[in-house]
Amino acid sequence: MTVALLAEQEEHIFNVLRSDRFLKMEGLANELPFFIYPYAPEYAIEVSEAIKRIKNKLTESGISVTEINLFDLALDIFEASGDLEEILDIEPSLPKRDFKEMLKAILSPQDCLAPEIARRLENDESNIVFLTGVGEVFPFIRSHNVLNNLQSVIPNKPLLMFFPGRYQQSDSLGSSLVLFDRMYDDRYYRAKDIRDQEV
């Protein structure tokens, strides 16, 4: 991946997202309107800047985007429950594995994250949802678990997850998420690669 290729992909993503076909969720063959933009992790800062530009250009085109950053969402949940200070206090004394398991239990995609995202989107009139912050919340939030639990939460508008890694698709193994290009996250076959979408 190069900076020039990133710029091309940014332009393609913008053109796809503003197209009537995408916004009306046409051509999905009864599949979920979930899309993934996999990118090389070393370009995280450049992609973060690209996300801002894409959102601004979409807004200027009259298309609204709601961004849900999983890291910010986790902090909001901790703060709302009053657990943030306690979590920060006990982190140095807990073994890493126990600390990770504690965070996973608190931030269960089924019991916590999906309901909170549903609440935030309840009266949301945006056209598209961006899901960001995937790398920042690993390993206590796994992207495939979030996507699986959002299937019934975001059925009526397209969702685009920005994923630092690869979205591998093969006939024999199906589709799988490889976080940071090295950690097998899990199989997930319901999303489409936004780079393959036509304008």
BAFI-3210 file (N, C-alpha, C; in Angstrom, 3 decimals, decimal comma, padded with zeros to 6 digits):
// residues 199
n [1|2|3|4|5|6|7|8|9|10|11|12|13|14|15|16|17|18|19|20|21|22|23|24|25|26|27|28|29|30|31|32|33|34|35|36|37|38|39|40|41|42|43|44|45|46|47|48|49|50|51|52|53|54|55|56|57|58|59|60|61|62|63|64|65|66|67|68|69|70|71|72|73|74|75|76|77|78|79|80|81|82|83|84|85|86|87|88|89|90|91|92|93|94|95|96|97|98|99|100|101|102|103|104|105|106|107|108|109|110|111|112|113|114|115|116|117|118|119|120|121|122|123|124|125|126|127|128|129|130|131|132|133|134|135|136|137|138|139|140|141|142|143|144|145|146|147|148|149|150|151|152|153|154|155|156|157|158|159|160|161|162|163|164|165|166|167|168|169|170|171|172|173|174|175|176|177|178|179|180|181|182|183|184|185|186|187|188|189|190|191|192|193|194|195|196|197|198|199]
n.u [000,854|000,460|000,839|-000,292|-002,049|-003,760|-004,968|-006,356|-008,140|-009,540|-010,911|-012,466|-014,023|-015,468|-016,962|-018,463|-019,959|-021,571|-023,226|-026,423|-027,148|-025,706|-026,672|-029,361|-029,197|-029,112|-028,837|-027,958|-028,902|-030,566|-028,731|-026,966|-026,463|-023,639|-020,319|-016,767|-013,743|-010,688|-007,389|-003,848|-002,249|-000,143|-000,805|-002,619|-002,898|-003,043|-005,392|-007,229|-007,250|-008,259|-010,824|-012,024|-011,966|-013,596|-016,043|-016,554|-016,774|-018,980|-020,931|-021,010|-022,190|-024,712|-025,166|-025,435|-023,361|-022,981|-020,564|-019,249|-016,987|-015,276|-013,486|-013,925|-016,605|-016,413|-015,073|-017,044|-019,059|-017,820|-017,471|-020,137|-021,133|-019,714|-017,427|-014,911|-012,726|-012,220|-011,478|-009,123|-007,630|-007,307|-006,025|-003,074|-002,501|-003,639|-003,214|-002,475|-004,078|-006,346|-007,265|-007,947|-010,027|-011,859|-012,534|-013,633|-015,912|-017,372|-017,802|-019,447|-020,378|-022,977|-024,581|-023,982|-022,543|-023,927|-026,649|-026,181|-025,240|-027,513|-029,255|-028,068|-028,486|-031,170|-032,931|-031,608|-030,944|-029,129|-027,487|-025,552|-023,522|-020,426|-018,013|-015,436|-012,139|-011,423|-008,893|-007,900|-009,343|-008,816|-007,476|-009,922|-012,361|-013,757|-013,877|-015,474|-017,371|-018,732|-019,851|-021,498|-023,395|-024,568|-026,234|-029,038|-029,458|-028,725|-030,332|-031,359|-029,770|-026,671|-023,584|-020,214|-017,243|-014,062|-011,147|-008,144|-006,198|-006,477|-009,142|-009,834|-010,847|-011,879|-012,676|-012,515|-012,030|-013,776|-014,667|-012,524|-011,336|-008,302|-006,605|-004,421|-002,895|-001,835|-003,090|-005,450|-008,705|-011,410|-013,774|-015,820|-018,470|-020,501|-020,157|-019,227|-016,430|-015,653|-014,079|-014,558|-016,983|-019,240|-019,566]
n.v [-001,184|002,246|005,819|007,100|005,126|004,973|007,504|007,193|005,166|006,508|008,439|006,731|005,455|007,656|008,314|005,980|005,981|008,233|007,596|006,904|004,245|002,991|004,372|003,737|001,121|-000,816|-003,771|-005,664|-008,200|-009,245|-009,267|-008,064|-004,518|-004,093|-003,044|-003,222|-001,489|-002,467|-001,755|-001,078|-001,371|000,368|002,721|004,043|006,677|008,246|007,173|007,873|010,652|010,672|009,687|011,846|013,738|012,476|012,365|015,137|015,909|014,368|015,492|018,065|017,339|016,845|014,503|012,706|011,483|009,238|008,686|006,040|005,512|002,908|002,883|005,376|004,945|002,835|004,166|006,075|004,382|003,282|005,630|006,495|004,464|004,835|003,417|003,960|005,192|003,243|001,088|002,090|002,304|-000,364|-001,629|-001,697|-003,660|-006,049|-009,176|-009,190|-010,848|-011,311|-008,708|-008,113|-009,989|-009,011|-006,511|-007,437|-008,720|-006,602|-005,024|-006,469|-007,389|-008,273|-007,792|-005,204|-003,356|-003,466|-002,861|-000,240|001,101|000,836|002,426|004,928|005,286|005,379|007,608|008,618|010,245|009,980|009,115|007,171|004,909|005,063|002,877|002,993|002,897|000,282|-001,016|000,134|-000,950|-003,619|-006,286|-006,590|-005,989|-007,529|-007,263|-008,867|-009,896|-007,595|-006,793|-009,031|-008,738|-006,370|-006,786|-006,876|-004,398|-002,300|-002,297|-000,743|001,095|001,772|000,456|001,158|-000,271|000,612|-001,054|-002,035|-003,932|-007,071|-008,161|-011,107|-013,124|-016,192|-019,001|-021,521|-021,160|-019,207|-015,943|-013,891|-011,941|-010,316|-008,950|-006,166|-007,264|-009,635|-010,947|-013,326|-012,587|-013,536|-015,567|-013,840|-013,302|-011,719|-009,096|-006,737|-005,894|-002,588|-001,515|-003,032|-002,278|-000,932|002,308]
n.w [000,000|-000,743|-000,282|-002,446|-003,397|-001,205|-001,384|-003,788|-003,009|-001,016|-002,532|-004,111|-002,113|-001,122|-003,435|-003,767|-001,357|-001,625|-003,662|-005,133|-005,355|-003,286|-000,998|-001,082|-000,631|-002,658|-004,700|-002,879|-002,535|-000,456|001,606|004,538|004,988|005,448|005,430|004,891|005,288|004,790|005,814|005,627|008,713|009,410|008,273|009,833|010,900|008,590|007,480|009,440|009,088|006,499|006,948|008,269|006,188|004,264|005,659|005,913|003,200|002,442|004,095|003,004|000,646|001,410|002,770|005,683|008,338|010,990|013,319|015,130|017,456|018,762|020,928|022,199|022,799|024,657|026,769|027,395|028,346|030,621|032,129|032,460|034,044|036,287|036,718|035,714|037,150|039,087|037,463|036,331|038,660|039,554|037,474|037,369|039,274|038,546|036,831|033,331|031,738|033,388|033,644|031,009|030,635|032,483|031,331|028,938|029,908|031,030|028,758|027,009|023,749|023,130|025,443|026,230|024,371|021,796|022,616|023,605|021,345|019,774|021,284|020,932|018,244|017,993|017,474|015,389|012,396|010,398|007,289|006,960|008,888|010,470|011,728|013,887|015,486|015,971|016,222|018,551|020,646|020,779|022,740|024,024|022,916|020,214|016,758|014,996|016,752|017,510|015,046|014,507|016,544|015,892|013,822|014,107|015,040|013,344|010,842|008,809|007,494|005,790|007,077|007,659|008,464|009,550|009,229|010,642|009,080|007,341|005,241|004,477|001,804|000,656|-001,426|-000,260|002,515|003,292|004,532|006,453|009,221|009,717|012,045|012,287|010,310|011,228|013,353|013,676|013,716|013,456|011,629|009,364|007,397|006,479|005,676|003,085|001,060|000,832|-001,116|-003,344|-004,271|-006,672|-008,165]
ca.u [000,000|001,202|000,030|-001,060|-003,153|-004,701|-005,719|-007,299|-009,188|-010,362|-011,806|-013,430|-014,956|-016,363|-017,886|-019,401|-020,850|-022,539|-024,041|-027,797|-027,162|-025,241|-027,562|-030,642|-028,846|-029,504|-027,899|-027,416|-029,444|-031,042|-027,629|-026,874|-025,721|-022,409|-019,147|-015,501|-012,589|-009,452|-006,247|-002,588|-002,227|000,847|-001,397|-003,755|-003,038|-003,526|-006,788|-007,995|-007,423|-009,132|-012,194|-012,507|-012,218|-014,761|-017,240|-016,789|-017,248|-020,341|-021,784|-021,182|-023,063|-026,037|-025,254|-024,950|-022,676|-022,779|-019,379|-019,172|-015,624|-015,421|-012,701|-014,689|-017,818|-016,037|-014,831|-018,352|-019,765|-017,156|-017,756|-021,561|-021,374|-018,907|-016,379|-013,645|-011,659|-011,909|-010,752|-007,769|-006,929|-006,954|-005,284|-001,668|-002,347|-004,225|-002,526|-003,051|-005,163|-007,525|-007,745|-008,605|-011,290|-012,773|-013,036|-014,510|-017,189|-018,099|-018,133|-020,009|-021,075|-024,400|-025,299|-023,628|-022,210|-025,015|-027,758|-025,803|-025,228|-028,929|-029,811|-027,530|-029,004|-032,632|-033,557|-030,574|-031,439|-028,009|-027,601|-024,516|-022,819|-019,015|-017,534|-013,999|-011,529|-011,319|-007,564|-007,670|-010,053|-008,366|-008,229|-011,114|-013,532|-013,406|-014,707|-016,499|-018,451|-019,525|-020,646|-022,553|-024,430|-025,206|-027,080|-030,434|-029,474|-028,591|-030,785|-031,987|-028,822|-025,375|-022,538|-018,865|-016,250|-012,678|-010,483|-006,698|-005,753|-006,968|-010,407|-009,503|-011,984|-011,482|-013,759|-012,405|-012,058|-014,749|-014,100|-012,035|-010,701|-006,947|-006,290|-003,021|-002,258|-001,146|-003,898|-006,707|-009,784|-012,381|-014,475|-017,002|-018,764|-021,695|-019,813|-018,599|-015,281|-016,121|-013,243|-015,090|-018,309|-019,310|-020,148]
ca.v [000,000|003,502|007,005|007,343|004,163|005,421|008,639|006,623|004,461|007,535|009,001|005,687|005,290|008,818|008,206|004,895|006,357|009,258|007,110|006,503|002,781|002,665|004,946|003,010|-000,267|-001,641|-004,792|-006,429|-009,569|-009,573|-009,286|-006,896|-003,397|-003,933|-002,947|-003,109|-000,934|-002,931|-000,936|-001,438|-000,720|001,447|003,946|004,399|008,135|008,736|006,760|008,722|011,939|010,424|009,566|013,213|014,372|011,829|012,848|016,536|015,972|013,829|016,514|019,108|016,780|016,635|013,134|012,758|010,288|009,087|007,880|005,407|005,079|001,907|003,280|006,437|004,322|002,105|005,163|006,633|003,371|003,235|006,869|006,519|003,499|005,219|002,411|004,317|005,396|001,951|000,309|002,639|002,022|-001,784|-002,139|-002,073|-004,801|-007,266|-009,775|-008,703|-011,739|-011,053|-007,370|-008,240|-010,706|-008,103|-005,543|-008,158|-008,981|-005,335|-004,498|-007,542|-006,859|-008,599|-007,223|-003,811|-002,507|-003,371|-002,059|001,169|001,631|000,941|003,596|006,132|005,415|005,268|008,737|009,132|010,356|009,990|008,197|006,131|004,769|004,666|002,213|003,208|002,577|-001,175|-001,395|000,662|-001,719|-005,005|-007,518|-006,764|-005,956|-008,148|-006,646|-009,765|-009,983|-006,362|-006,860|-010,041|-008,242|-005,179|-007,183|-006,510|-003,024|-001,337|-002,976|000,148|002,030|001,122|000,608|000,950|-000,434|000,832|-002,186|-002,039|-005,290|-007,643|-008,878|-012,169|-013,862|-017,302|-019,967|-022,679|-020,803|-018,149|-014,621|-013,758|-010,689|-010,503|-007,658|-005,739|-008,149|-010,759|-011,641|-013,846|-012,156|-014,617|-015,547|-012,977|-013,366|-010,946|-007,765|-006,649|-004,985|-001,358|-001,259|-003,791|-001,773|-000,037|003,640]
ca.w [000,000|-000,819|-000,029|-003,677|-003,416|-000,172|-001,928|-004,764|-002,267|-000,360|-003,547|-004,474|-001,000|-001,134|-004,569|-003,474|-000,261|-002,016|-004,772|-004,805|-005,224|-001,943|000,015|-001,134|-000,322|-003,799|-005,147|-001,755|-002,577|000,893|002,562|005,400|004,390|006,211|004,564|005,607|004,586|005,408|005,424|006,276|010,025|009,514|007,727|010,696|011,020|007,295|007,324|010,355|008,406|005,351|007,465|008,496|004,889|003,652|006,376|005,552|001,819|002,420|004,701|001,994|-000,393|001,991|003,298|007,064|008,839|012,432|013,596|016,442|017,741|019,825|022,102|022,874|023,330|025,871|027,821|027,783|029,145|031,922|032,858|032,814|035,124|037,443|036,904|035,072|038,143|039,698|036,463|036,252|039,920|039,733|036,310|037,622|040,182|037,980|035,691|032,070|031,284|034,217|033,307|029,708|030,827|033,177|030,357|028,004|030,580|031,161|027,433|026,192|022,577|023,158|026,581|026,514|023,234|020,814|023,151|023,707|019,981|019,376|021,966|020,301|016,880|018,044|016,776|014,497|011,029|009,460|006,152|007,035|010,163|010,426|012,937|013,931|016,774|016,116|016,713|019,900|021,675|020,802|022,508|024,864|022,040|018,935|015,721|014,456|017,748|017,413|013,815|014,685|017,441|015,316|012,696|014,335|015,557|012,248|009,627|007,827|006,886|005,617|008,080|007,140|009,518|009,146|009,872|010,451|008,801|006,086|005,177|003,526|001,271|-000,205|-001,655|000,627|003,933|003,571|004,804|007,822|009,596|010,247|012,649|012,207|009,323|011,863|014,357|013,152|014,607|013,324|010,349|009,264|005,970|006,138|005,176|001,778|000,991|000,208|-002,283|-004,477|-004,630|-007,821|-007,911]
c.u [000,892|000,271|-000,843|-002,257|-004,198|-005,567|-006,741|-008,462|-010,111|-011,374|-012,871|-014,480|-015,955|-017,403|-018,905|-020,431|-021,891|-023,458|-025,435|-027,885|-026,769|-026,247|-028,915|-030,450|-029,315|-028,421|-027,312|-027,908|-029,819|-029,928|-027,664|-026,107|-024,463|-021,214|-017,899|-014,487|-011,347|-008,285|-005,002|-002,471|-001,248|000,338|-002,580|-003,968|-003,582|-004,995|-007,689|-008,266|-008,364|-010,596|-012,793|-012,850|-013,458|-016,046|-017,568|-017,350|-018,667|-021,324|-022,057|-022,098|-024,471|-026,255|-024,650|-024,398|-022,644|-021,577|-019,438|-017,754|-015,692|-014,634|-013,441|-015,960|-017,526|-015,796|-016,139|-019,111|-019,152|-017,494|-019,207|-021,866|-020,613|-017,744|-015,003|-012,500|-011,234|-011,098|-009,305|-006,954|-006,459|-006,108|-003,834|-001,503|-002,903|-003,315|-003,240|-004,223|-006,448|-008,133|-008,498|-009,970|-012,322|-013,379|-013,980|-015,880|-018,025|-018,620|-018,631|-020,741|-022,582|-025,149|-025,069|-023,465|-023,359|-026,216|-027,428|-025,748|-026,659|-029,568|-029,347|-028,104|-030,529|-033,336|-032,591|-031,088|-030,311|-028,236|-026,685|-023,934|-021,384|-018,671|-016,003|-013,456|-011,347|-009,971|-007,314|-008,319|-009,693|-007,408|-009,527|-012,418|-013,079|-014,406|-015,787|-017,660|-019,351|-020,425|-021,780|-023,704|-025,111|-026,177|-028,539|-030,576|-029,451|-029,049|-031,177|-031,075|-027,470|-024,400|-021,200|-017,892|-014,855|-011,814|-008,981|-006,159|-006,300|-008,336|-010,218|-010,755|-011,467|-012,637|-013,717|-012,571|-013,120|-014,032|-013,659|-011,324|-009,341|-006,468|-004,792|-002,214|-001,568|-002,006|-005,236|-007,826|-010,885|-012,985|-015,638|-017,316|-019,904|-021,385|-019,170|-017,443|-015,717|-015,322|-013,753|-016,436|-018,232|-019,956|-021,521]
c.v [001,237|004,661|007,309|006,399|004,533|006,562|008,157|005,947|005,446|008,119|007,992|005,513|006,435|008,687|007,094|005,358|007,394|008,801|006,698|005,006|002,369|003,131|004,241|001,518|-001,223|-002,659|-005,635|-007,880|-010,059|-009,724|-008,021|-005,770|-003,059|-004,003|-002,771|-002,418|-001,419|-002,082|-001,383|-000,670|000,435|002,767|004,431|005,908|008,715|008,375|007,583|010,095|011,794|010,322|010,951|013,898|013,794|012,322|014,287|016,660|015,424|014,850|017,633|018,655|016,501|015,240|013,132|011,401|010,344|008,181|007,340|004,867|004,144|002,254|004,358|005,883|003,588|003,069|005,770|005,669|003,281|004,465|006,914|005,581|003,860|004,286|002,849|004,463|004,082|001,078|000,785|002,323|000,568|-002,342|-002,524|-003,339|-006,105|-007,847|-009,355|-009,547|-011,468|-009,688|-007,405|-008,918|-009,827|-007,099|-006,209|-008,403|-007,708|-004,869|-005,595|-006,951|-007,107|-007,840|-005,731|-002,963|-002,348|-002,597|-000,566|001,816|001,800|002,167|004,876|006,366|005,460|006,380|009,383|009,129|010,403|008,954|006,983|006,101|004,334|004,022|002,273|002,773|001,098|-001,589|-000,985|-000,181|-003,210|-005,202|-007,626|-006,535|-006,504|-007,702|-007,583|-009,926|-008,759|-006,428|-007,870|-009,507|-006,972|-005,521|-006,794|-005,059|-001,996|-001,997|-002,027|001,218|001,349|001,446|000,297|000,890|-000,245|-000,136|-002,187|-003,454|-005,758|-008,259|-009,904|-012,890|-014,955|-018,290|-021,105|-022,324|-019,777|-016,838|-014,536|-012,432|-010,979|-009,147|-007,397|-006,600|-009,351|-011,534|-012,038|-013,490|-013,207|-014,553|-014,571|-012,813|-012,445|-009,584|-007,859|-005,647|-003,757|-001,039|-001,965|-003,260|-000,827|001,277|003,706]
c.w [000,000|-000,509|-001,253|-003,756|-002,374|-000,683|-002,949|-004,043|-001,558|-001,342|-003,952|-003,378|-000,978|-002,250|-004,370|-002,445|-000,665|-003,143|-004,286|-004,560|-003,813|-000,894|000,061|-000,883|-001,413|-004,122|-004,031|-001,714|-001,177|001,920|003,410|004,698|005,190|005,261|005,430|004,692|005,313|004,915|006,196|007,593|010,151|008,944|008,568|010,787|009,721|007,073|008,236|009,733|007,215|005,792|007,684|007,173|004,219|004,325|005,989|004,143|001,695|002,988|003,714|000,861|000,138|002,547|004,696|007,513|010,363|012,627|015,012|016,585|018,948|021,079|022,896|023,499|024,629|027,035|028,317|028,683|030,539|032,761|033,328|033,976|036,398|037,692|036,425|036,077|038,780|038,739|036,365|037,511|040,016|038,595|036,631|038,461|039,622|036,906|034,399|031,598|032,068|033,889|031,976|029,865|031,540|032,182|029,363|028,620|030,689|029,801|026,495|024,978|022,617|024,253|026,788|025,259|022,244|021,366|023,246|022,325|019,477|020,014|021,288|018,903|016,822|017,270|015,791|013,054|010,006|008,362|006,277|008,443|009,880|011,766|012,915|015,300|017,020|016,713|018,146|020,991|021,673|021,980|023,306|024,115|020,699|017,876|015,190|015,430|017,698|016,187|013,940|015,519|016,933|014,190|012,885|014,788|014,431|010,948|008,493|007,251|006,766|006,740|007,417|008,305|008,914|009,944|009,593|010,291|007,473|006,274|004,072|003,087|000,357|-000,309|-000,655|002,103|004,286|003,818|006,252|007,997|010,218|010,754|012,625|011,236|009,958|012,851|013,754|014,131|014,619|011,937|010,442|007,789|005,538|005,521|003,798|001,854|000,204|-001,064|-003,535|-004,958|-005,820|-007,433|-008,545]
res [m|t|v|a|l|l|a|e|q|e|e|h|i|f|n|v|l|r|s|d|r|f|l|k|m|e|g|l|a|n|e|l|p|f|f|i|y|p|y|a|p|e|y|a|i|e|v|s|e|a|i|k|r|i|k|n|k|l|t|e|s|g|i|s|v|t|e|i|n|l|f|d|l|a|l|d|i|f|e|a|s|g|d|l|e|e|i|l|d|i|e|p|s|l|p|k|r|d|f|k|e|m|l|k|a|i|l|s|p|q|d|c|l|a|p|e|i|a|r|r|l|e|n|d|e|s|n|i|v|f|l|t|g|v|g|e|v|f|p|f|i|r|s|h|n|v|l|n|n|l|q|s|v|i|p|n|k|p|l|l|m|f|f|p|g|r|y|q|q|s|d|s|l|g|s|s|l|v|l|f|d|r|m|y|d|d|r|y|y|r|a|k|d|i|r|d|q|e|v]
***
